[in-house]
Amino acid sequence: SSGAASPSLMLSHWERLQVDPYFTPTTEEEREEFGEQGQGFTEPNLARRFIDQVRRRKGIAVEEKIV
């Protein structure tokens, strides 16, 4: 192979995420638990992060706050 190596990659499977990427708290209880914009999670919304990464890569507008 003269030192040239190429990996063989293959998709294993798809997995559906159990989190809503567009979740926003609507009731008073949800606002108390998650905050006004749903930022009170201990971990970031993985589905939303994937969507935002794809939108940035494709050059599509991303909803984000710039402070």
N, C-alpha and C positions, 0 to 999 in steps of 0.2 A: 504493500500500500504506500510505500515511499514516505511514510510518516504522516500521511493525510488520513485522518480518522473522521468519520461522520457518524453521529449517534442515530440510532433508530428509536424515535419517540412515537408512542401510540397513546391515544386517549383511553383512559381506563373506564371512566364512567362519569355521568352527570349526577349532581346531588342538588335537590331543591332545598333552599334555605328556609327556615321556619320563621323568619323575621320579615316584617313589612318595611320595605325601603322608604315608603312615603308616610310613615306614621307621624302624626302630630296629635298631641293630647287635646281632647275635646271636653271632657268632663272635669269638674273641679277636683275629683279624686286623682285623675290622671295628671293634672297640672301639679298637684302637690307632690306626687310621687316622681314624675319625670321632668318637671320644670315646664316653662312656657313653650319652648321649642323642642321638647323631647331630648334635651341634652343631659338629663340626669342619669343616664345609663352608666353602669360601671365599665362597660366596654363599648367601643364605637359600633354603630350599625354597619355590619359587614356587607349586607346587601347594598346599602346606599353607597358605601365606599367603592364597591365594584362598579356600580353604575356611573359614579362620578369619574372614576379612572378611565372607563371606556369613552365617556363623553369628552373628556379632555384630549384623549388620544385621537379622536375623530374630529376634533375642532368644533364641537358643539358646545353651546353655552351651558355652564354649570351654575346651579343656584348655591352661592356661598356668600357669606358676609365678609367684607373686607373692612377691618377696623383701622 
